[in-house]
Amino acid sequence: MMCAVAGNRGIGRAMFLGISLALFFGVGLAAQTAWAGGATDAMKGTIDEVLRILQDKNLKQPEKSEERRKLLEQVVGERFDYSEMSRRALGAPWAKLSDKEKEEFVGLFQTLLVNSYADKVEAYSGEGVDYINERTEKDYAEVRTKVLTGKTEIPLDYRLLFKASVWRVYDVVVDGVSLVNNYRGQFTKILRSGSFADLLDQLRKKSDKIKTS
């Protein structure tokens, strides 16, 4: 069970989560925009700030590594809606949780996500990205991009929700594979053979391992 939550084999092809979120941050200097709207502009604002942090010579010093990572997590956290991602990843069981259980689950899931992409973001080497288009329907938007890495083109889409006057990411889709759906499948398997308490216990153990590593 633990391997599924850890996201090594369960994430799927090409280290799905790490690649998807690393590429999310890499869409600055070599990007070409075919069409942009409110959601695209919001993402660009986040990306520009991430690139500023990554390119800051002072923050590249070894003794600044922890400060640098915290700054990146803060910027990303302002664009990613971890609560919405958690609700969608858990699925139907979410409605039965107490406020305390929801809060703990969101915190643990966030730790898992942050750890999965942090190293990839900091190791970003500058692949190019083309913005394809933006599709919007009421409070939902999907920003479609194509990542150019060597001779390979990877479709990479970002799904956003307009909430409290802010566009925030609630899912990332890489080559047709949804991050949220991928995790939902893992969590569903665990809940079929155990309880929500068992799922939390596995996430706690994984979170503790991350924090002590």
C-alpha positions in Angstrom: 0.0 0.0 0.0 2.7 2.4 0.9 4.2 2.4 -2.6 1.0 3.6 -4.0 0.8 6.6 -1.7 4.5 7.4 -2.2 3.8 8.0 -5.9 6.8 6.1 -7.4 5.1 3.4 -9.4 1.5 4.6 -8.8 2.0 8.0 -10.4 2.4 6.3 -13.8 4.5 7.1 -16.8 7.7 9.2 -16.7 7.3 10.2 -13.1 4.0 11.9 -13.9 3.7 14.3 -11.0 7.3 15.5 -10.8 7.4 16.1 -14.6 4.0 17.8 -14.7 4.7 20.3 -12.0 8.3 20.9 -13.0 7.1 21.8 -16.5 4.4 24.0 -15.0 7.2 26.3 -13.7 9.3 26.1 -16.8 7.1 28.1 -19.2 8.8 31.5 -19.1 11.8 32.4 -21.3 11.1 30.1 -24.3 7.4 30.3 -24.3 5.3 31.3 -27.3 1.7 32.5 -26.7 -0.9 31.7 -29.3 -3.8 33.1 -27.2 -4.1 34.3 -23.7 -6.9 35.1 -21.3 -7.4 35.7 -17.6 -6.4 32.2 -16.5 -3.3 32.2 -18.7 -2.3 35.6 -17.4 -2.7 34.4 -13.8 -0.4 31.5 -14.4 2.2 33.7 -16.1 2.3 35.9 -13.1 3.1 32.9 -10.9 5.6 31.5 -13.4 7.5 34.8 -13.7 7.9 35.0 -9.9 9.1 31.3 -9.8 11.6 32.1 -12.5 12.8 35.2 -10.6 13.5 33.0 -7.5 15.2 30.3 -9.6 17.5 32.9 -11.3 18.3 34.8 -8.1 22.1 34.4 -7.7 21.9 35.1 -4.0 19.4 32.3 -3.4 21.5 29.8 -5.4 24.1 29.8 -2.5 24.1 26.4 -0.7 23.2 28.1 2.6 20.2 29.6 1.0 18.7 26.3 -0.2 16.0 26.1 2.5 15.0 29.7 2.1 14.8 29.2 -1.7 12.6 26.2 -1.4 10.2 27.9 1.1 9.9 30.9 -1.2 9.0 28.5 -4.1 6.5 26.7 -2.0 4.9 30.0 -1.0 4.5 31.2 -4.6 3.2 27.9 -5.8 0.8 27.6 -2.9 -0.8 31.0 -3.8 -1.7 29.5 -7.3 -2.5 25.9 -6.4 -5.7 25.2 -4.5 -4.6 22.3 -2.3 -8.0 22.0 -0.6 -9.8 21.7 -3.9 -7.2 19.2 -5.2 -7.6 17.1 -2.0 -11.4 17.1 -2.3 -11.3 15.9 -5.9 -8.6 13.4 -5.3 -10.4 11.8 -2.4 -13.8 11.8 -4.1 -17.1 10.8 -2.5 -15.6 10.1 1.0 -14.7 13.8 1.4 -18.3 14.7 2.2 -18.3 12.4 5.2 -15.2 13.8 6.8 -15.2 16.2 9.8 -13.6 19.6 9.4 -10.6 18.3 11.5 -10.2 15.3 9.2 -10.4 17.4 6.1 -7.8 19.8 7.4 -5.4 17.0 8.3 -5.9 15.3 4.9 -5.2 18.5 3.0 -2.1 19.1 5.0 -0.7 15.6 4.4 -1.7 15.6 0.7 0.0 19.0 0.2 3.2 17.6 1.8 3.1 14.7 -0.6 2.6 17.0 -3.6 5.2 19.5 -2.6 7.9 16.9 -2.0 7.1 15.2 -5.4 7.8 18.3 -7.4 10.3 20.4 -5.3 13.5 18.8 -6.6 12.2 18.8 -10.2 11.5 22.5 -10.1 14.9 23.4 -8.7 16.6 21.2 -11.4 14.6 22.8 -14.2 16.9 23.3 -17.2 14.9 25.5 -19.5 12.7 23.5 -21.9 10.4 25.6 -24.2 6.6 25.7 -24.0 4.0 26.8 -26.5 0.7 28.1 -25.2 -2.0 26.5 -27.4 -5.2 28.1 -26.1 -7.4 28.8 -23.1 -10.9 27.4 -22.8 -13.2 29.0 -20.3 -16.7 28.1 -19.1 -18.2 30.2 -16.3 -15.8 29.8 -13.3 -13.7 27.1 -14.9 -10.8 27.3 -17.3 -8.3 25.0 -19.0 -5.0 26.4 -20.2 -3.5 24.1 -22.9 0.2 24.0 -23.6 2.7 21.9 -25.4 6.1 21.3 -23.7 9.1 21.0 -26.1 11.9 18.9 -24.7 14.4 17.7 -27.2 12.5 16.1 -30.1 9.6 15.3 -27.8 6.4 17.3 -27.5 4.3 16.7 -24.3 0.7 18.0 -24.1 0.3 19.7 -20.7 -3.0 21.2 -19.6 -3.8 23.2 -16.4 -7.3 23.2 -15.0 -8.3 26.2 -12.9 -11.2 27.4 -10.8 -12.1 31.1 -10.4 -12.8 31.4 -6.7 -12.8 34.5 -4.5 -11.7 36.5 -7.6 -8.6 34.4 -8.1 -7.8 31.7 -10.7 -6.3 28.7 -8.9 -5.1 25.4 -10.3 -7.0 22.3 -9.2 -5.6 19.7 -11.6 -2.8 19.2 -14.0 -3.2 16.9 -17.1 -0.1 15.5 -18.8 -0.6 13.8 -22.1 -4.2 13.1 -21.2 -3.4 11.8 -17.7 -5.0 13.7 -14.8 -3.0 14.2 -11.6 -6.2 14.3 -9.5 -7.7 11.2 -11.1 -4.4 9.3 -10.7 -4.3 9.9 -7.0 -8.1 9.2 -6.7 -7.4 5.8 -8.1 -4.7 5.2 -5.5 -6.7 6.4 -2.6 -9.8 4.4 -3.7 -7.7 1.2 -3.7 -6.5 1.8 -0.1 -10.1 2.6 1.1 -11.5 -0.5 -0.5 -9.3 -2.7 1.8 -9.2 -0.4 4.8 -10.6 2.7 6.4 -10.0 6.5 6.1 -8.0 6.2 9.3 -5.7 3.7 7.5 -5.3 6.1 4.6 -4.4 8.9 7.0 -2.0 6.7 8.8 -0.1 5.9 5.6 0.0 9.5 4.6 1.3 10.5 8.1 4.1 7.9 7.8 5.0 9.2 4.4 4.9 12.8 5.6 7.1 12.0 8.6 9.6 10.3 6.3 9.7 13.3 4.0 10.2 15.7 6.8 13.1 13.8 8.3 14.9 13.0 5.0 
